[in-house]
Amino acid sequence: MTLRTPAAVAAALALAAGAAACGGSSDSGSSGSSGSSSAASSQSSSAKPVAKIDALSGKSTSVALDAGFVKALQSLKLTPAPVGNATISKTGTATFPITGGNVTYYKPGSVSPYVQGKIDHSGSGLSLTGGGKTVKLTNFVVDPGASVLTGKVSVDGKVAAKSAPLFFLNGSTLQPLQAKSNGTAILQGTTVELKDSAAQLLNQTFGVKALTNGLKIGVAKITVNTGA
């Protein structure tokens, strides 16, 4: 059954985002994400979803950059900057517009992973510049079933990876869903942590060793339209 009312959309998003990062560390599993994609596809074709958002539209994912992360960048003489439609406020919050996506939530145990879909952030991202080099991380995609955010990686204008795992999403500090009267829903509290593969690429590019797996980048806030 597909749920399309504003309340159902908000509830489905809450379930998805809560499961999107239920692990306690970047090495933890989440959302029952083990098993092959073909098996998951076979299971989901026979299982009925509890809630489904066919097309996400508008609003944003913002990350309040952690003071420790900012200090680490300063010590490494790396300067962050927004890319494309992204912004970084004076208080240190990076915001990336949501451009699309979908989320389907199944009863836990009926399908693995029981949260499937993606949240797209095309045309925006974050750059890091230092030592005459610039790394751009763009076109973020949140995978709620794998608790991971992937993105395109470019080094000095050349594509290093079209889609690489960049950040782990730790939802152990996720706060309850806030449904607003203006037709939006807000989920806040997911901790964004650097993935090992991204840390290695950044360290190699900038000739440093300080960026490590699990480094806290900040705390995320997702705001979506519910259709109210």
N, C-alpha and C positions, 0 to 999 in steps of 0.2 A: 504494500500500500504506500502510495506517495503522499506525503503530507505537505501541503502548500500554504496553509494559513500562516500569518505573521508569527503566531505563538509557536507553531510547529517548526517553522524555519529557525527561529531563535533556539528552540530546544534541540533541534538537530545539530546546529552549529555548536551548541554547548557540549553535546555529547562528543562531537567530532574533535573539538579543540581539547577537551578534557582527556580524551584517549590519545590525542596526537602527541602527547608527551607525558605519559604516566610513569616513565622510567625514572629512576633516581640518579642515573649517571649516563654519560654518553655511550657507555658500553652495554647498557641495559636494553632488553627487548621491550616492545610495547605493542599494545593493541592486537596481540596475537599475531604479530607480523611474520612469524616463521612459516616456512612452507613455500612452494614454488608459486609463481604468478599464474601458471596454467591451472594449478589446483585451486587457487583462489577464484579464478575466473569460472571454473566448473562449478564450484560451490555456490558462488553468488548468482549464477544463472538459475539455480534451483531454489535458492533461499529467497524469502520475501523480506525486503528491508523494513525496519521499524520506522525510519524517517529518511527523507531524501530531499536534497536541494539540487535541482537540475542545473541551475545557472546562477552563480553568485554575481552580483552586480554592484559595483561601486564601494566606496569608503576605503579604509586603509588598515595596514598593519604598521604600528609604530613601535620603536624600541628605545626605551630610556637607557642610554649608554651607561654602563657601570663605571663608577669612578676609578676602580682598579684597572679597567681596560683602557680608559682614557689616559691614565698615568703611565701605563705600559707603553702606549703609543708615543707619548711625549718623550719618555726615556729612550726610545728607539729612534726618535726624530722622524716619526711617521705621521703624516697629516691626513686625517679623514676628510672626505668631501662627498656631497650628494651627487648622483649621476642621473641624468634625465629628469623625470618628474618627481624624483625624491627630494626631500628637504631635511635639513638638520637645524633645529632651533637653537637659540642662544643658550638654552638650558641643557642642551645635549640630548635631545630626542630626535632620532632619525625616523622619518615617516615615508612609507612606500605605498602608493595607491594600489588597491585591489582592482584588477582588470578583468577577472573572470574566474571560472573554476566550478567545481561541483563537489558535493559530499553525499555519501550514502552510508547510513548507519544500520548495522544488523544486530540482532540479539547476540551478545557475546557467547561464543562457543558454536554458533551455527555456521560461521564463515571465518576464515583466517586470511587476512586481517579483518576484523569486524567493522572497522572504519575504513572506507575507501574513498578515493577522490583526490582533488588537488585544489589549492588556492593560488591563483596566478597573480604575479606582480610584474607584468611586462612593461618595458620601457623605463625602468628605474633601477637604482642600485646604489652601491657605495664604492668609493675609490680610496685607495691608500697610496700616498706618494712619499718617497724618501730615497735618498742616495741616487737621485737621477732616474729612478724607476717609478712607474705607476701601475698598480694592479687595480682592475675594475671588476667588481662582483655585481652582476646585473641579472635581470629577468628571474627574480626569485620565484620558486615554486614550493609551497608547503605541502608535504605529503603526510596527511594525518595518520595513515596506516603504519608509517615507518618512523614517525617522530623525527623527521629530518627536513631541513630546508636545503634545496639544491639551487644552483644558479650557474650562469655563464661566467667563465673566468677569462679575462684578457690581461696580457702583460705587455705594456708599451704598445698597445694597439693591435697586438696579435692574439688571436684566440688560442688559449691554452687548453680549455675544456668547454665544450658546448653546454654540458650539464654535469656538475660535480657536487658531491655532498659537502656543504659548507658549514652548517650549524645543526647541532642537536637541540631538540626542543624538550626541555624538562618541565613537565606540568605538575610537579609535586607541590608547587606553591600557587597553583592556579586558583583564582578567586571565583565566587559564584557569578553566574551570568547576570548582567544588568540589562533589562529590557526597558528602553526609553520610550517616552510618549511621542517622540519625533520620528518614529519608524525605524529606529536603529537598535542594534543589540551590541553590547560591549563585553568582551572577555579579556581580563587583565591578569597578569601574574606569571605567565609562562616564562621560565628562565631560558635565555638563548645562550648556548655554549658552543665554542669553537670545536669543529671536528678535526680529528688527527690529520686527515688528508689535506685539509685547508691550511692547518698549522704548518705542515711540512712545506707546502708550496710557498707560503708567505715567508717562512724562514729562509728557504733557499733563494728566493727572489731578492730579498733584502739583505742577505748575508748575516742573519741573526739566529739566535737559538731560544729567545725568550717566549715565543708564542707556542703554547702547548695545548694538547688535547684536553678539552673540558674547561678551558679558560672562559670565565663568565663575560659575555659580551654585554648583556643587559637584560631588562625585563620587558616582555612584549605586551602590547595592547592591540587587540583586533576589534575593529568596528565595522559592522556590515549593515546593509539595508535589509530590513525584514519584510518590506512590502506593505507596511501599515499605512 
